[in-house]
Amino acid sequence: MNYKNSLLSIGAFIFLLLIIGLLFYFFGRSTWYPYYEKLYITKYVEPINCQECPTCPPSCTKKHLDTNISGWSPRAYITPKDKLSTTQRLNRHLGNAGFVFYPKKLTLIGLKHERQLEVWGELNKKWVMLNSYMFTGFSGHLGPKIEEGDRQIPEGIYKITYLNPKSKYHLSLRVNYPNAFDRKIAKQEKRTGLGGDIMIHGKNVTIGCVPIGDESIEELYLLAQKVGIQNIKLILAPVDFRKMNVNIKENKYPWLRELYDEITKEMKRFTSK
């Protein structure tokens, strides 16, 4: 009888231990799991260097492990995409537009109201838009440049005369302002001091130029090198005349209608289908 009582007592004790163990497993995880991880899991896992900081020492505590006991496995680390070079970015734009080679002619369309610089290349005697860059800065208002210091971005049809690899604004393309039309009108109105040094450049500041940021100017500068500045035309317009028009105060600038008609005529060829 005593023997049976002893067996029952041992059985009850074991059962009680199992109950306590299960309760501790489910409700005491925060207490026992850190020791389990330290003594068992990390013992059989080869530490890997911290990919977030390649120069981190071996003692780095960022094991990049998913230590969830359910389906535990090392956490996958996704390496960030390598930054594309200027040539790679430019080639991507060209490929997306259907170009196999660099275009032989280029037209840039600067839209002041939209604050956007469109880049068009000639492909099989048709104009195809390669890319569009947003202005990163703006000065002045809609309307032509009249004199030095007015902070105005010029309006008209221009050429690129020089590529400056040592610009204070990263890189720059020099615009031939004032052009023949600007000088003719200034002579009629007996104006001097028209200003100059108008550029398309990097960074995000301007007092009459067209800034498009460093990465964008890198692409445009390289494209201009490949095409040749003698094959580049620049149209600077107050608005996108393909979509809207502007009211002109004829009494202030009687010649402005003539200029805007010429810009509108030039822009009509550049439409995406």
C-alpha positions as CSV (number, residue, x, y, z in Angstrom):
1,M,0.0,0.0,0.0
2,N,2.9,2.3,0.9
3,Y,4.6,1.4,-2.4
4,K,1.5,2.4,-4.4
5,N,1.2,5.7,-2.4
6,S,4.8,6.5,-3.2
7,L,4.2,5.9,-7.0
8,L,1.2,8.1,-6.9
9,S,3.1,10.9,-5.1
10,I,5.9,10.7,-7.6
11,G,3.5,10.8,-10.5
12,A,1.6,13.8,-9.0
13,F,4.9,15.5,-8.4
14,I,6.1,14.9,-12.1
15,F,2.7,16.1,-13.4
16,L,2.9,19.3,-11.2
17,L,6.4,19.9,-12.6
18,L,5.1,19.5,-16.2
19,I,2.3,22.0,-15.5
20,I,4.8,24.5,-13.9
21,G,7.2,24.0,-16.8
22,L,4.5,24.6,-19.4
23,L,3.3,27.7,-17.6
24,F,6.9,29.0,-17.3
25,Y,7.5,28.3,-21.1
26,F,4.5,30.3,-22.2
27,F,4.3,33.0,-19.6
28,G,8.0,33.3,-18.5
29,R,9.5,33.7,-22.0
30,S,10.9,37.1,-21.3
31,T,12.9,35.6,-18.4
32,W,14.3,32.4,-19.9
33,Y,14.6,33.2,-23.6
34,P,17.6,35.6,-23.4
35,Y,19.6,32.9,-21.7
36,Y,18.5,30.3,-24.2
37,E,19.5,32.5,-27.1
38,K,22.9,33.2,-25.5
39,L,23.8,29.7,-24.6
40,Y,22.3,27.8,-27.5
41,I,21.3,29.7,-30.6
42,T,24.3,32.0,-31.0
43,K,26.6,29.2,-30.1
44,Y,25.7,27.4,-33.4
45,V,25.4,30.5,-35.6
46,E,28.5,31.9,-37.3
47,P,28.5,35.7,-36.6
48,I,28.4,37.9,-39.7
49,N,29.8,41.4,-40.1
50,C,27.4,44.2,-39.8
51,Q,26.4,45.2,-43.3
52,E,25.1,48.5,-42.2
53,C,28.6,49.6,-41.3
54,P,31.2,47.6,-43.2
55,T,34.0,48.8,-41.0
56,C,32.4,47.6,-37.7
57,P,34.5,45.5,-35.4
58,P,33.9,41.7,-34.8
59,S,32.4,42.6,-31.5
60,C,29.5,44.3,-33.2
61,T,26.3,43.2,-31.5
62,K,24.1,43.6,-34.6
63,K,23.9,39.9,-35.5
64,H,21.1,40.6,-38.1
65,L,19.4,37.5,-36.8
66,D,15.7,36.7,-36.5
67,T,15.7,35.1,-33.1
68,N,12.1,34.2,-33.1
69,I,12.1,30.6,-31.9
70,S,9.3,29.7,-34.3
71,G,11.0,29.0,-37.6
72,W,14.3,30.7,-36.6
73,S,16.7,31.6,-39.4
74,P,19.3,34.2,-40.2
75,R,17.8,37.4,-41.4
76,A,18.4,38.1,-45.0
77,Y,20.3,41.3,-45.7
78,I,19.5,43.2,-48.9
79,T,22.4,45.1,-50.3
80,P,21.4,48.5,-51.5
81,K,21.5,49.1,-55.3
82,D,24.8,50.5,-56.5
83,K,24.5,54.2,-57.5
84,L,24.5,54.5,-61.2
85,S,27.2,56.5,-62.9
86,T,26.4,59.6,-65.0
87,T,26.9,57.5,-68.2
88,Q,24.7,54.7,-67.0
89,R,21.9,57.2,-66.1
90,L,22.2,58.9,-69.4
91,N,22.2,55.7,-71.4
92,R,19.1,54.6,-69.5
93,H,17.3,57.7,-70.6
94,L,18.5,57.3,-74.2
95,G,17.4,53.6,-74.2
96,N,14.0,54.4,-72.8
97,A,13.5,56.9,-75.6
98,G,14.5,54.5,-78.3
99,F,18.0,55.8,-79.0
100,V,20.8,53.3,-79.8
101,F,23.3,56.1,-80.4
102,Y,23.6,59.6,-79.2
103,P,21.4,62.0,-81.1
104,K,23.0,64.2,-83.7
105,K,20.8,67.2,-82.7
106,L,19.5,68.4,-79.4
107,T,16.8,70.9,-78.4
108,L,16.4,72.1,-74.8
109,I,13.1,73.8,-73.9
110,G,13.1,75.8,-70.7
111,L,9.6,76.6,-69.3
112,K,9.6,79.3,-66.7
113,H,6.0,78.9,-65.5
114,E,6.3,75.1,-65.3
115,R,9.9,75.4,-64.0
116,Q,10.9,72.6,-66.2
117,L,13.7,71.9,-68.7
118,E,12.8,69.4,-71.5
119,V,15.5,67.6,-73.4
120,W,14.6,66.6,-77.0
121,G,16.8,64.5,-79.4
122,E,16.3,64.0,-83.1
123,L,15.6,60.4,-84.0
124,N,14.9,59.4,-87.6
125,K,14.1,63.0,-88.5
126,K,11.6,63.2,-85.6
127,W,12.0,64.9,-82.2
128,V,11.7,62.6,-79.2
129,M,11.8,63.8,-75.6
130,L,14.7,62.2,-73.7
131,N,14.1,63.5,-70.3
132,S,12.7,66.4,-68.3
133,Y,14.5,68.2,-65.5
134,M,12.8,70.3,-62.9
135,F,14.3,73.7,-62.0
136,T,15.9,73.6,-58.5
137,G,15.7,77.3,-58.2
138,F,14.0,80.3,-59.7
139,S,14.3,84.1,-59.8
140,G,12.5,87.0,-61.4
141,H,9.0,86.6,-63.0
142,L,7.5,85.8,-66.3
143,G,8.7,88.1,-69.0
144,P,11.9,88.8,-70.9
145,K,15.2,89.9,-69.5
146,I,15.7,93.6,-70.1
147,E,18.9,94.7,-68.2
148,E,21.7,93.5,-66.0
149,G,20.7,92.8,-62.4
150,D,16.9,92.4,-63.1
151,R,17.2,88.7,-62.0
152,Q,15.2,87.7,-65.1
153,I,15.7,84.4,-66.9
154,P,15.8,85.4,-70.6
155,E,13.1,84.4,-73.1
156,G,13.9,83.6,-76.7
157,I,15.7,81.2,-79.0
158,Y,19.4,80.7,-78.0
159,K,22.5,78.6,-78.5
160,I,24.9,77.0,-76.2
161,T,28.4,78.5,-76.6
162,Y,30.5,77.0,-73.9
163,L,30.7,74.1,-71.5
164,N,32.3,75.0,-68.2
165,P,33.7,72.0,-66.2
166,K,34.9,74.3,-63.4
167,S,31.7,76.1,-62.6
168,K,31.0,77.4,-59.1
169,Y,27.7,75.6,-59.6
170,H,29.2,72.2,-60.3
171,L,29.0,72.2,-64.1
172,S,27.4,74.7,-66.5
173,L,26.3,75.3,-70.1
174,R,26.7,78.9,-71.2
175,V,23.7,80.5,-73.1
176,N,24.4,83.1,-75.8
177,Y,22.3,85.8,-74.2
178,P,22.0,88.5,-75.5
179,N,21.4,87.1,-78.9
180,A,20.9,89.0,-82.1
181,F,17.2,89.7,-81.4
182,D,17.9,91.0,-77.9
183,R,20.6,93.4,-79.2
184,K,18.4,94.6,-82.0
185,I,15.5,95.5,-79.6
186,A,17.9,97.1,-77.1
187,K,19.4,99.2,-79.9
188,Q,15.9,100.3,-81.0
189,E,15.0,101.3,-77.4
190,K,18.5,102.8,-76.8
191,R,19.1,100.4,-73.9
192,T,22.6,99.3,-72.8
193,G,23.8,97.0,-70.0
194,L,21.8,94.0,-71.1
195,G,23.6,91.7,-68.7
196,G,25.1,88.3,-69.6
197,D,26.7,85.1,-68.1
198,I,23.4,83.2,-68.3
199,M,23.9,79.5,-67.6
200,I,22.2,76.2,-67.2
201,H,24.0,74.8,-64.1
202,G,23.8,72.6,-61.1
203,K,23.1,73.4,-57.4
204,N,19.8,75.1,-56.4
205,V,20.4,78.9,-56.5
206,T,20.0,81.4,-59.3
207,I,19.9,85.1,-60.1
208,G,18.7,84.7,-63.7
209,C,20.1,81.3,-64.7
210,V,18.5,77.9,-65.0
211,P,19.6,75.6,-62.1
212,I,18.7,71.9,-62.4
213,G,20.7,70.2,-59.6
214,D,24.0,68.4,-59.7
215,E,23.0,65.0,-61.0
216,S,20.8,66.5,-63.7
217,I,23.5,68.8,-64.9
218,E,26.0,65.9,-65.0
219,E,23.7,64.1,-67.4
220,L,23.0,67.1,-69.6
221,Y,26.7,68.2,-69.6
222,L,27.8,64.7,-70.8
223,L,25.0,64.7,-73.4
224,A,26.1,68.1,-74.7
225,Q,29.6,66.9,-75.0
226,K,28.6,63.9,-77.1
227,V,26.2,65.9,-79.3
228,G,28.4,68.9,-79.7
229,I,27.4,72.4,-78.6
230,Q,27.1,73.5,-82.3
231,N,24.2,71.1,-82.6
232,I,22.2,72.3,-79.6
233,K,19.3,74.8,-79.6
234,L,17.8,76.3,-76.5
235,I,14.2,77.7,-76.3
236,L,13.4,79.7,-73.2
237,A,9.7,80.5,-72.9
238,P,7.5,82.1,-70.2
239,V,4.9,79.3,-70.4
240,D,4.4,76.1,-72.4
241,F,2.8,77.7,-75.5
242,R,1.8,74.2,-76.7
243,K,-0.8,74.2,-73.9
244,M,-1.5,77.8,-73.0
245,N,-1.0,81.5,-73.9
246,V,-0.3,84.7,-72.1
247,N,-1.8,88.2,-72.0
248,I,0.7,90.8,-73.3
249,K,0.6,94.5,-72.5
250,E,1.5,95.8,-75.9
251,N,2.1,99.3,-74.6
252,K,5.0,98.2,-72.5
253,Y,6.9,95.9,-74.9
254,P,5.4,96.3,-78.4
255,W,7.9,93.7,-79.8
256,L,7.0,91.0,-77.3
257,R,4.2,89.5,-79.5
258,E,6.7,89.0,-82.3
259,L,9.1,87.2,-79.9
260,Y,6.4,85.0,-78.4
261,D,5.0,84.1,-81.9
262,E,8.4,83.0,-82.9
263,I,8.9,80.9,-79.7
264,T,5.4,79.3,-80.2
265,K,6.3,78.4,-83.8
266,E,9.5,76.7,-82.8
267,M,7.8,74.8,-80.0
268,K,5.1,73.3,-82.1
269,R,7.5,70.7,-83.5
270,F,8.1,69.3,-80.1
271,T,5.1,67.2,-79.1
272,S,5.0,63.7,-77.7
273,K,2.6,61.3,-79.3
